[in-house]
């Protein structure tokens, strides 16, 4: 079974307005940085 979940309050910080304003969502992992230029292999790593 695979489960995927999107939360608007990762780490108990409400980010709904940020998602709407920036027109994006985030995975909620701190210190991950910007992944927009990363390859699939780099993200998996």
ModelCIF file with pLDDT and N, C-alpha, C, O atoms, coordinates in Angstrom:
data_MODEL
#
_entry.id   MODEL 
#
_entity.id                         1 
_entity.type                       polymer 
_entity.pdbx_number_of_molecules   1 
#
_entity_poly.entity_id                      1 
_entity_poly.type                           'polypeptide(L)' 
_entity_poly.nstd_linkage                   no 
_entity_poly.nstd_monomer                   no 
_entity_poly.pdbx_seq_one_letter_code       
;(UNK)(UNK)(UNK)(UNK)(UNK)(UNK)(UNK)(UNK)(UNK)(UNK)(UNK)(UNK)(UNK)(UNK)(UNK)(UNK)
(UNK)(UNK)(UNK)(UNK)(UNK)(UNK)(UNK)(UNK)(UNK)(UNK)(UNK)(UNK)(UNK)(UNK)(UNK)(UNK)
(UNK)(UNK)(UNK)(UNK)(UNK)(UNK)(UNK)(UNK)(UNK)(UNK)(UNK)(UNK)(UNK)
;
_entity_poly.pdbx_seq_one_letter_code_can   XXXXXXXXXXXXXXXXXXXXXXXXXXXXXXXXXXXXXXXXXXXXX 
_entity_poly.pdbx_strand_id                 A 
#
loop_
_entity_poly_seq.entity_id 
_entity_poly_seq.num 
_entity_poly_seq.mon_id 
_entity_poly_seq.hetero 
1 1  UNK n 
1 2  UNK n 
1 3  UNK n 
1 4  UNK n 
1 5  UNK n 
1 6  UNK n 
1 7  UNK n 
1 8  UNK n 
1 9  UNK n 
1 10 UNK n 
1 11 UNK n 
1 12 UNK n 
1 13 UNK n 
1 14 UNK n 
1 15 UNK n 
1 16 UNK n 
1 17 UNK n 
1 18 UNK n 
1 19 UNK n 
1 20 UNK n 
1 21 UNK n 
1 22 UNK n 
1 23 UNK n 
1 24 UNK n 
1 25 UNK n 
1 26 UNK n 
1 27 UNK n 
1 28 UNK n 
1 29 UNK n 
1 30 UNK n 
1 31 UNK n 
1 32 UNK n 
1 33 UNK n 
1 34 UNK n 
1 35 UNK n 
1 36 UNK n 
1 37 UNK n 
1 38 UNK n 
1 39 UNK n 
1 40 UNK n 
1 41 UNK n 
1 42 UNK n 
1 43 UNK n 
1 44 UNK n 
1 45 UNK n 
#
_struct_asym.id          A 
_struct_asym.entity_id   1 
#
loop_
_ma_qa_metric.id 
_ma_qa_metric.mode 
_ma_qa_metric.name 
_ma_qa_metric.software_group_id 
_ma_qa_metric.type 
1 global pLDDT . pLDDT 
2 local  pLDDT . pLDDT 
#
_ma_qa_metric_global.metric_id      1 
_ma_qa_metric_global.metric_value   78.62 
_ma_qa_metric_global.model_id       1 
_ma_qa_metric_global.ordinal_id     1 
#
loop_
_ma_qa_metric_local.label_asym_id 
_ma_qa_metric_local.label_comp_id 
_ma_qa_metric_local.label_seq_id 
_ma_qa_metric_local.metric_id 
_ma_qa_metric_local.metric_value 
_ma_qa_metric_local.model_id 
_ma_qa_metric_local.ordinal_id 
A UNK 1  2 81.00 1 1  
A UNK 2  2 82.00 1 2  
A UNK 3  2 77.00 1 3  
A UNK 4  2 73.00 1 4  
A UNK 5  2 75.00 1 5  
A UNK 6  2 75.00 1 6  
A UNK 7  2 77.00 1 7  
A UNK 8  2 81.00 1 8  
A UNK 9  2 82.00 1 9  
A UNK 10 2 73.00 1 10 
A UNK 11 2 77.00 1 11 
A UNK 12 2 84.00 1 12 
A UNK 13 2 83.00 1 13 
A UNK 14 2 87.00 1 14 
A UNK 15 2 83.00 1 15 
A UNK 16 2 86.00 1 16 
A UNK 17 2 89.00 1 17 
A UNK 18 2 85.00 1 18 
A UNK 19 2 82.00 1 19 
A UNK 20 2 88.00 1 20 
A UNK 21 2 91.00 1 21 
A UNK 22 2 86.00 1 22 
A UNK 23 2 85.00 1 23 
A UNK 24 2 78.00 1 24 
A UNK 25 2 72.00 1 25 
A UNK 26 2 68.00 1 26 
A UNK 27 2 68.00 1 27 
A UNK 28 2 64.00 1 28 
A UNK 29 2 66.00 1 29 
A UNK 30 2 65.00 1 30 
A UNK 31 2 73.00 1 31 
A UNK 32 2 74.00 1 32 
A UNK 33 2 75.00 1 33 
A UNK 34 2 77.00 1 34 
A UNK 35 2 75.00 1 35 
A UNK 36 2 79.00 1 36 
A UNK 37 2 80.00 1 37 
A UNK 38 2 82.00 1 38 
A UNK 39 2 85.00 1 39 
A UNK 40 2 82.00 1 40 
A UNK 41 2 86.00 1 41 
A UNK 42 2 79.00 1 42 
A UNK 43 2 75.00 1 43 
A UNK 44 2 77.00 1 44 
A UNK 45 2 76.00 1 45 
#
loop_
_atom_site.group_PDB 
_atom_site.id 
_atom_site.type_symbol 
_atom_site.label_atom_id 
_atom_site.label_alt_id 
_atom_site.label_comp_id 
_atom_site.label_asym_id 
_atom_site.label_entity_id 
_atom_site.label_seq_id 
_atom_site.pdbx_PDB_ins_code 
_atom_site.Cartn_x 
_atom_site.Cartn_y 
_atom_site.Cartn_z 
_atom_site.occupancy 
_atom_site.B_iso_or_equiv 
_atom_site.pdbx_formal_charge 
_atom_site.auth_seq_id 
_atom_site.auth_comp_id 
_atom_site.auth_asym_id 
_atom_site.auth_atom_id 
_atom_site.pdbx_PDB_model_num 
ATOM 1   N N  . UNK A 1 1  ? 0.839  -1.166 0.000   1.00 81.00 ? 1  UNK A N  1 
ATOM 2   C CA . UNK A 1 1  ? 0.000  0.000  0.000   1.00 81.00 ? 1  UNK A CA 1 
ATOM 3   C C  . UNK A 1 1  ? 0.892  1.240  0.000   1.00 81.00 ? 1  UNK A C  1 
ATOM 4   O O  . UNK A 1 1  ? 1.913  1.280  0.686   1.00 81.00 ? 1  UNK A O  1 
ATOM 5   N N  . UNK A 1 2  ? 0.494  2.260  -0.783  1.00 82.00 ? 2  UNK A N  1 
ATOM 6   C CA . UNK A 1 2  ? 1.195  3.548  -0.802  1.00 82.00 ? 2  UNK A CA 1 
ATOM 7   C C  . UNK A 1 2  ? 0.228  4.610  -0.324  1.00 82.00 ? 2  UNK A C  1 
ATOM 8   O O  . UNK A 1 2  ? -0.932 4.640  -0.736  1.00 82.00 ? 2  UNK A O  1 
ATOM 9   N N  . UNK A 1 3  ? 0.704  5.470  0.537   1.00 77.00 ? 3  UNK A N  1 
ATOM 10  C CA . UNK A 1 3  ? -0.127 6.536  1.084   1.00 77.00 ? 3  UNK A CA 1 
ATOM 11  C C  . UNK A 1 3  ? 0.578  7.867  0.836   1.00 77.00 ? 3  UNK A C  1 
ATOM 12  O O  . UNK A 1 3  ? 1.783  7.995  1.051   1.00 77.00 ? 3  UNK A O  1 
ATOM 13  N N  . UNK A 1 4  ? -0.185 8.848  0.384   1.00 73.00 ? 4  UNK A N  1 
ATOM 14  C CA . UNK A 1 4  ? 0.350  10.183 0.170   1.00 73.00 ? 4  UNK A CA 1 
ATOM 15  C C  . UNK A 1 4  ? -0.564 11.160 0.891   1.00 73.00 ? 4  UNK A C  1 
ATOM 16  O O  . UNK A 1 4  ? -1.786 11.086 0.761   1.00 73.00 ? 4  UNK A O  1 
ATOM 17  N N  . UNK A 1 5  ? 0.017  12.059 1.640   1.00 75.00 ? 5  UNK A N  1 
ATOM 18  C CA . UNK A 1 5  ? -0.776 12.984 2.441   1.00 75.00 ? 5  UNK A CA 1 
ATOM 19  C C  . UNK A 1 5  ? -0.213 14.394 2.292   1.00 75.00 ? 5  UNK A C  1 
ATOM 20  O O  . UNK A 1 5  ? 0.999  14.604 2.344   1.00 75.00 ? 5  UNK A O  1 
ATOM 21  N N  . UNK A 1 6  ? -1.121 15.359 2.105   1.00 75.00 ? 6  UNK A N  1 
ATOM 22  C CA . UNK A 1 6  ? -0.732 16.768 2.072   1.00 75.00 ? 6  UNK A CA 1 
ATOM 23  C C  . UNK A 1 6  ? -1.385 17.446 3.260   1.00 75.00 ? 6  UNK A C  1 
ATOM 24  O O  . UNK A 1 6  ? -2.594 17.338 3.463   1.00 75.00 ? 6  UNK A O  1 
ATOM 25  N N  . UNK A 1 7  ? -0.584 18.141 4.037   1.00 77.00 ? 7  UNK A N  1 
ATOM 26  C CA . UNK A 1 7  ? -1.111 18.869 5.189   1.00 77.00 ? 7  UNK A CA 1 
ATOM 27  C C  . UNK A 1 7  ? -0.821 20.356 5.000   1.00 77.00 ? 7  UNK A C  1 
ATOM 28  O O  . UNK A 1 7  ? 0.204  20.735 4.433   1.00 77.00 ? 7  UNK A O  1 
ATOM 29  N N  . UNK A 1 8  ? -1.728 21.179 5.480   1.00 81.00 ? 8  UNK A N  1 
ATOM 30  C CA . UNK A 1 8  ? -1.508 22.618 5.389   1.00 81.00 ? 8  UNK A CA 1 
ATOM 31  C C  . UNK A 1 8  ? -0.834 23.164 6.641   1.00 81.00 ? 8  UNK A C  1 
ATOM 32  O O  . UNK A 1 8  ? -0.580 24.364 6.749   1.00 81.00 ? 8  UNK A O  1 
ATOM 33  N N  . UNK A 1 9  ? -0.550 22.279 7.579   1.00 82.00 ? 9  UNK A N  1 
ATOM 34  C CA . UNK A 1 9  ? 0.028  22.720 8.846   1.00 82.00 ? 9  UNK A CA 1 
ATOM 35  C C  . UNK A 1 9  ? 1.220  21.839 9.243   1.00 82.00 ? 9  UNK A C  1 
ATOM 36  O O  . UNK A 1 9  ? 1.225  21.263 10.331  1.00 82.00 ? 9  UNK A O  1 
ATOM 37  N N  . UNK A 1 10 ? 2.239  21.731 8.361   1.00 73.00 ? 10 UNK A N  1 
ATOM 38  C CA . UNK A 1 10 ? 3.391  20.906 8.730   1.00 73.00 ? 10 UNK A CA 1 
ATOM 39  C C  . UNK A 1 10 ? 4.136  21.507 9.917   1.00 73.00 ? 10 UNK A C  1 
ATOM 40  O O  . UNK A 1 10 ? 4.319  22.722 9.993   1.00 73.00 ? 10 UNK A O  1 
ATOM 41  N N  . UNK A 1 11 ? 4.548  20.681 10.807  1.00 77.00 ? 11 UNK A N  1 
ATOM 42  C CA . UNK A 1 11 ? 5.274  21.085 12.013  1.00 77.00 ? 11 UNK A CA 1 
ATOM 43  C C  . UNK A 1 11 ? 4.514  22.156 12.787  1.00 77.00 ? 11 UNK A C  1 
ATOM 44  O O  . UNK A 1 11 ? 5.105  23.041 13.407  1.00 77.00 ? 11 UNK A O  1 
ATOM 45  N N  . UNK A 1 12 ? 3.183  22.050 12.733  1.00 84.00 ? 12 UNK A N  1 
ATOM 46  C CA . UNK A 1 12 ? 2.281  22.916 13.498  1.00 84.00 ? 12 UNK A CA 1 
ATOM 47  C C  . UNK A 1 12 ? 2.371  24.392 13.097  1.00 84.00 ? 12 UNK A C  1 
ATOM 48  O O  . UNK A 1 12 ? 2.081  25.276 13.904  1.00 84.00 ? 12 UNK A O  1 
ATOM 49  N N  . UNK A 1 13 ? 2.777  24.656 11.840  1.00 83.00 ? 13 UNK A N  1 
ATOM 50  C CA . UNK A 1 13 ? 2.814  26.016 11.299  1.00 83.00 ? 13 UNK A CA 1 
ATOM 51  C C  . UNK A 1 13 ? 1.797  26.084 10.168  1.00 83.00 ? 13 UNK A C  1 
ATOM 52  O O  . UNK A 1 13 ? 1.925  25.367 9.175   1.00 83.00 ? 13 UNK A O  1 
ATOM 53  N N  . UNK A 1 14 ? 0.781  26.946 10.311  1.00 87.00 ? 14 UNK A N  1 
ATOM 54  C CA . UNK A 1 14 ? -0.270 27.062 9.307   1.00 87.00 ? 14 UNK A CA 1 
ATOM 55  C C  . UNK A 1 14 ? 0.287  27.751 8.067   1.00 87.00 ? 14 UNK A C  1 
ATOM 56  O O  . UNK A 1 14 ? 0.700  28.909 8.130   1.00 87.00 ? 14 UNK A O  1 
ATOM 57  N N  . UNK A 1 15 ? 0.300  27.042 6.935   1.00 83.00 ? 15 UNK A N  1 
ATOM 58  C CA . UNK A 1 15 ? 0.893  27.572 5.713   1.00 83.00 ? 15 UNK A CA 1 
ATOM 59  C C  . UNK A 1 15 ? -0.119 27.758 4.579   1.00 83.00 ? 15 UNK A C  1 
ATOM 60  O O  . UNK A 1 15 ? 0.277  27.929 3.426   1.00 83.00 ? 15 UNK A O  1 
ATOM 61  N N  . UNK A 1 16 ? -1.410 27.727 4.889   1.00 86.00 ? 16 UNK A N  1 
ATOM 62  C CA . UNK A 1 16 ? -2.432 27.866 3.853   1.00 86.00 ? 16 UNK A CA 1 
ATOM 63  C C  . UNK A 1 16 ? -2.234 29.148 3.054   1.00 86.00 ? 16 UNK A C  1 
ATOM 64  O O  . UNK A 1 16 ? -2.234 29.108 1.824   1.00 86.00 ? 16 UNK A O  1 
ATOM 65  N N  . UNK A 1 17 ? -2.068 30.277 3.722   1.00 89.00 ? 17 UNK A N  1 
ATOM 66  C CA . UNK A 1 17 ? -1.887 31.546 3.014   1.00 89.00 ? 17 UNK A CA 1 
ATOM 67  C C  . UNK A 1 17 ? -0.636 31.541 2.149   1.00 89.00 ? 17 UNK A C  1 
ATOM 68  O O  . UNK A 1 17 ? -0.644 32.090 1.047   1.00 89.00 ? 17 UNK A O  1 
ATOM 69  N N  . UNK A 1 18 ? 0.425  30.935 2.628   1.00 85.00 ? 18 UNK A N  1 
ATOM 70  C CA . UNK A 1 18 ? 1.653  30.836 1.836   1.00 85.00 ? 18 UNK A CA 1 
ATOM 71  C C  . UNK A 1 18 ? 1.410  30.000 0.588   1.00 85.00 ? 18 UNK A C  1 
ATOM 72  O O  . UNK A 1 18 ? 1.862  30.368 -0.496  1.00 85.00 ? 18 UNK A O  1 
ATOM 73  N N  . UNK A 1 19 ? 0.705  28.884 0.723   1.00 82.00 ? 19 UNK A N  1 
ATOM 74  C CA . UNK A 1 19 ? 0.411  28.032 -0.429  1.00 82.00 ? 19 UNK A CA 1 
ATOM 75  C C  . UNK A 1 19 ? -0.395 28.798 -1.464  1.00 82.00 ? 19 UNK A C  1 
ATOM 76  O O  . UNK A 1 19 ? -0.122 28.706 -2.660  1.00 82.00 ? 19 UNK A O  1 
ATOM 77  N N  . UNK A 1 20 ? -1.386 29.553 -1.011  1.00 88.00 ? 20 UNK A N  1 
ATOM 78  C CA . UNK A 1 20 ? -2.241 30.322 -1.916  1.00 88.00 ? 20 UNK A CA 1 
ATOM 79  C C  . UNK A 1 20 ? -1.451 31.460 -2.566  1.00 88.00 ? 20 UNK A C  1 
ATOM 80  O O  . UNK A 1 20 ? -1.515 31.649 -3.781  1.00 88.00 ? 20 UNK A O  1 
ATOM 81  N N  . UNK A 1 21 ? -0.717 32.204 -1.766  1.00 91.00 ? 21 UNK A N  1 
ATOM 82  C CA . UNK A 1 21 ? 0.046  33.352 -2.284  1.00 91.00 ? 21 UNK A CA 1 
ATOM 83  C C  . UNK A 1 21 ? 1.120  32.912 -3.270  1.00 91.00 ? 21 UNK A C  1 
ATOM 84  O O  . UNK A 1 21 ? 1.247  33.496 -4.346  1.00 91.00 ? 21 UNK A O  1 
ATOM 85  N N  . UNK A 1 22 ? 1.887  31.896 -2.917  1.00 86.00 ? 22 UNK A N  1 
ATOM 86  C CA . UNK A 1 22 ? 3.004  31.445 -3.757  1.00 86.00 ? 22 UNK A CA 1 
ATOM 87  C C  . UNK A 1 22 ? 2.572  30.457 -4.835  1.00 86.00 ? 22 UNK A C  1 
ATOM 88  O O  . UNK A 1 22 ? 3.364  30.105 -5.709  1.00 86.00 ? 22 UNK A O  1 
ATOM 89  N N  . UNK A 1 23 ? 1.315  30.006 -4.775  1.00 85.00 ? 23 UNK A N  1 
ATOM 90  C CA . UNK A 1 23 ? 0.770  29.028 -5.735  1.00 85.00 ? 23 UNK A CA 1 
ATOM 91  C C  . UNK A 1 23 ? 1.611  27.761 -5.776  1.00 85.00 ? 23 UNK A C  1 
ATOM 92  O O  . UNK A 1 23 ? 1.935  27.242 -6.844  1.00 85.00 ? 23 UNK A O  1 
ATOM 93  N N  . UNK A 1 24 ? 1.955  27.280 -4.596  1.00 78.00 ? 24 UNK A N  1 
ATOM 94  C CA . UNK A 1 24 ? 2.697  26.027 -4.503  1.00 78.00 ? 24 UNK A CA 1 
ATOM 95  C C  . UNK A 1 24 ? 2.397  25.358 -3.170  1.00 78.00 ? 24 UNK A C  1 
ATOM 96  O O  . UNK A 1 24 ? 1.745  25.934 -2.300  1.00 78.00 ? 24 UNK A O  1 
ATOM 97  N N  . UNK A 1 25 ? 2.877  24.153 -3.030  1.00 72.00 ? 25 UNK A N  1 
ATOM 98  C CA . UNK A 1 25 ? 2.804  23.450 -1.753  1.00 72.00 ? 25 UNK A CA 1 
ATOM 99  C C  . UNK A 1 25 ? 4.215  22.988 -1.417  1.00 72.00 ? 25 UNK A C  1 
ATOM 100 O O  . UNK A 1 25 ? 5.098  23.005 -2.274  1.00 72.00 ? 25 UNK A O  1 
ATOM 101 N N  . UNK A 1 26 ? 4.427  22.578 -0.184  1.00 68.00 ? 26 UNK A N  1 
ATOM 102 C CA . UNK A 1 26 ? 5.744  22.096 0.190   1.00 68.00 ? 26 UNK A CA 1 
ATOM 103 C C  . UNK A 1 26 ? 5.602  20.748 0.886   1.00 68.00 ? 26 UNK A C  1 
ATOM 104 O O  . UNK A 1 26 ? 4.514  20.368 1.317   1.00 68.00 ? 26 UNK A O  1 
ATOM 105 N N  . UNK A 1 27 ? 6.702  20.041 0.987   1.00 68.00 ? 27 UNK A N  1 
ATOM 106 C CA . UNK A 1 27 ? 6.652  18.719 1.592   1.00 68.00 ? 27 UNK A CA 1 
ATOM 107 C C  . UNK A 1 27 ? 6.816  18.759 3.100   1.00 68.00 ? 27 UNK A C  1 
ATOM 108 O O  . UNK A 1 27 ? 6.640  17.738 3.764   1.00 68.00 ? 27 UNK A O  1 
ATOM 109 N N  . UNK A 1 28 ? 7.144  19.903 3.645   1.00 64.00 ? 28 UNK A N  1 
ATOM 110 C CA . UNK A 1 28 ? 7.174  20.052 5.088   1.00 64.00 ? 28 UNK A CA 1 
ATOM 111 C C  . UNK A 1 28 ? 8.410  19.546 5.792   1.00 64.00 ? 28 UNK A C  1 
ATOM 112 O O  . UNK A 1 28 ? 8.400  19.387 7.012   1.00 64.00 ? 28 UNK A O  1 
ATOM 113 N N  . UNK A 1 29 ? 9.474  19.290 5.056   1.00 66.00 ? 29 UNK A N  1 
ATOM 114 C CA . UNK A 1 29 ? 10.718 18.873 5.692   1.00 66.00 ? 29 UNK A CA 1 
ATOM 115 C C  . UNK A 1 29 ? 11.598 20.094 5.879   1.00 66.00 ? 29 UNK A C  1 
ATOM 116 O O  . UNK A 1 29 ? 11.947 20.753 4.899   1.00 66.00 ? 29 UNK A O  1 
ATOM 117 N N  . UNK A 1 30 ? 11.963 20.410 7.100   1.00 65.00 ? 30 UNK A N  1 
ATOM 118 C CA . UNK A 1 30 ? 12.809 21.576 7.315   1.00 65.00 ? 30 UNK A CA 1 
ATOM 119 C C  . UNK A 1 30 ? 14.207 21.361 6.727   1.00 65.00 ? 30 UNK A C  1 
ATOM 120 O O  . UNK A 1 30 ? 14.691 20.234 6.620   1.00 65.00 ? 30 UNK A O  1 
ATOM 121 N N  . UNK A 1 31 ? 14.822 22.445 6.360   1.00 73.00 ? 31 UNK A N  1 
ATOM 122 C CA . UNK A 1 31 ? 16.197 22.448 5.845   1.00 73.00 ? 31 UNK A CA 1 
ATOM 123 C C  . UNK A 1 31 ? 16.372 21.709 4.520   1.00 73.00 ? 31 UNK A C  1 
ATOM 124 O O  . UNK A 1 31 ? 17.499 21.377 4.151   1.00 73.00 ? 31 UNK A O  1 
ATOM 125 N N  . UNK A 1 32 ? 15.280 21.446 3.795   1.00 74.00 ? 32 UNK A N  1 
ATOM 126 C CA . UNK A 1 32 ? 15.394 20.763 2.508   1.00 74.00 ? 32 UNK A CA 1 
ATOM 127 C C  . UNK A 1 32 ? 15.911 21.706 1.436   1.00 74.00 ? 32 UNK A C  1 
ATOM 128 O O  . UNK A 1 32 ? 16.725 21.320 0.597   1.00 74.00 ? 32 UNK A O  1 
ATOM 129 N N  . UNK A 1 33 ? 15.439 22.931 1.466   1.00 75.00 ? 33 UNK A N  1 
ATOM 130 C CA . UNK A 1 33 ? 15.869 23.906 0.468   1.00 75.00 ? 33 UNK A CA 1 
ATOM 131 C C  . UNK A 1 33 ? 15.011 23.857 -0.783  1.00 75.00 ? 33 UNK A C  1 
ATOM 132 O O  . UNK A 1 33 ? 13.995 23.163 -0.825  1.00 75.00 ? 33 UNK A O  1 
ATOM 133 N N  . UNK A 1 34 ? 15.426 24.595 -1.797  1.00 77.00 ? 34 UNK A N  1 
ATOM 134 C CA . UNK A 1 34 ? 14.703 24.704 -3.054  1.00 77.00 ? 34 UNK A CA 1 
ATOM 135 C C  . UNK A 1 34 ? 15.017 23.505 -3.937  1.00 77.00 ? 34 UNK A C  1 
ATOM 136 O O  . UNK A 1 34 ? 16.175 23.266 -4.278  1.00 77.00 ? 34 UNK A O  1 
ATOM 137 N N  . UNK A 1 35 ? 13.985 22.751 -4.306  1.00 75.00 ? 35 UNK A N  1 
ATOM 138 C CA . UNK A 1 35 ? 14.180 21.550 -5.117  1.00 75.00 ? 35 UNK A CA 1 
ATOM 139 C C  . UNK A 1 35 ? 13.814 21.761 -6.583  1.00 75.00 ? 35 UNK A C  1 
ATOM 140 O O  . UNK A 1 35 ? 13.809 20.804 -7.357  1.00 75.00 ? 35 UNK A O  1 
ATOM 141 N N  . UNK A 1 36 ? 13.511 22.988 -6.974  1.00 79.00 ? 36 UNK A N  1 
ATOM 142 C CA . UNK A 1 36 ? 13.021 23.218 -8.333  1.00 79.00 ? 36 UNK A CA 1 
ATOM 143 C C  . UNK A 1 36 ? 14.037 22.872 -9.415  1.00 79.00 ? 36 UNK A C  1 
ATOM 144 O O  . UNK A 1 36 ? 13.641 22.535 -10.530 1.00 79.00 ? 36 UNK A O  1 
ATOM 145 N N  . UNK A 1 37 ? 15.314 22.944 -9.125  1.00 80.00 ? 37 UNK A N  1 
ATOM 146 C CA . UNK A 1 37 ? 16.317 22.622 -10.150 1.00 80.00 ? 37 UNK A CA 1 
ATOM 147 C C  . UNK A 1 37 ? 16.971 21.259 -9.910  1.00 80.00 ? 37 UNK A C  1 
ATOM 148 O O  . UNK A 1 37 ? 17.940 20.911 -10.584 1.00 80.00 ? 37 UNK A O  1 
ATOM 149 N N  . UNK A 1 38 ? 16.453 20.499 -8.968  1.00 82.00 ? 38 UNK A N  1 
ATOM 150 C CA . UNK A 1 38 ? 17.038 19.200 -8.642  1.00 82.00 ? 38 UNK A CA 1 
ATOM 151 C C  . UNK A 1 38 ? 16.483 18.117 -9.562  1.00 82.00 ? 38 UNK A C  1 
ATOM 152 O O  . UNK A 1 38 ? 15.333 18.178 -9.997  1.00 82.00 ? 38 UNK A O  1 
ATOM 153 N N  . UNK A 1 39 ? 17.304 17.151 -9.839  1.00 85.00 ? 39 UNK A N  1 
ATOM 154 C CA . UNK A 1 39 ? 16.865 16.004 -10.632 1.00 85.00 ? 39 UNK A CA 1 
ATOM 155 C C  . UNK A 1 39 ? 16.110 15.029 -9.735  1.00 85.00 ? 39 UNK A C  1 
ATOM 156 O O  . UNK A 1 39 ? 16.190 15.109 -8.509  1.00 85.00 ? 39 UNK A O  1 
ATOM 157 N N  . UNK A 1 40 ? 15.381 14.114 -10.353 1.00 82.00 ? 40 UNK A N  1 
ATOM 158 C CA . UNK A 1 40 ? 14.657 13.088 -9.595  1.00 82.00 ? 40 UNK A CA 1 
ATOM 159 C C  . UNK A 1 40 ? 15.621 12.264 -8.747  1.00 82.00 ? 40 UNK A C  1 
ATOM 160 O O  . UNK A 1 40 ? 15.314 11.912 -7.608  1.00 82.00 ? 40 UNK A O  1 
ATOM 161 N N  . UNK A 1 41 ? 16.779 11.963 -9.306  1.00 86.00 ? 41 UNK A N  1 
ATOM 162 C CA . UNK A 1 41 ? 17.770 11.168 -8.575  1.00 86.00 ? 41 UNK A CA 1 
ATOM 163 C C  . UNK A 1 41 ? 18.265 11.913 -7.338  1.00 86.00 ? 41 UNK A C  1 
ATOM 164 O O  . UNK A 1 41 ? 18.421 11.317 -6.273  1.00 86.00 ? 41 UNK A O  1 
ATOM 165 N N  . UNK A 1 42 ? 18.511 13.202 -7.478  1.00 79.00 ? 42 UNK A N  1 
ATOM 166 C CA . UNK A 1 42 ? 18.999 14.006 -6.357  1.00 79.00 ? 42 UNK A CA 1 
ATOM 167 C C  . UNK A 1 42 ? 17.938 14.095 -5.254  1.00 79.00 ? 42 UNK A C  1 
ATOM 168 O O  . UNK A 1 42 ? 18.269 14.017 -4.071  1.00 79.00 ? 42 UNK A O  1 
ATOM 169 N N  . UNK A 1 43 ? 16.672 14.257 -5.635  1.00 75.00 ? 43 UNK A N  1 
ATOM 170 C CA . UNK A 1 43 ? 15.594 14.323 -4.652  1.00 75.00 ? 43 UNK A CA 1 
ATOM 171 C C  . UNK A 1 43 ? 15.466 13.005 -3.921  1.00 75.00 ? 43 UNK A C  1 
ATOM 172 O O  . UNK A 1 43 ? 15.287 12.998 -2.703  1.00 75.00 ? 43 UNK A O  1 
ATOM 173 N N  . UNK A 1 44 ? 15.554 11.886 -4.626  1.00 77.00 ? 44 UNK A N  1 
ATOM 174 C CA . UNK A 1 44 ? 15.494 10.567 -3.973  1.00 77.00 ? 44 UNK A CA 1 
ATOM 175 C C  . UNK A 1 44 ? 16.633 10.391 -2.962  1.00 77.00 ? 44 UNK A C  1 
ATOM 176 O O  . UNK A 1 44 ? 16.454 9.803  -1.895  1.00 77.00 ? 44 UNK A O  1 
ATOM 177 N N  . UNK A 1 45 ? 17.796 10.910 -3.324  1.00 76.00 ? 45 UNK A N  1 
ATOM 178 C CA . UNK A 1 45 ? 18.977 10.814 -2.444  1.00 76.00 ? 45 UNK A CA 1 
ATOM 179 C C  . UNK A 1 45 ? 18.714 11.505 -1.129  1.00 76.00 ? 45 UNK A C  1 
ATOM 180 O O  . UNK A 1 45 ? 19.586 11.532 -0.260  1.00 76.00 ? 45 UNK A O  1 
#
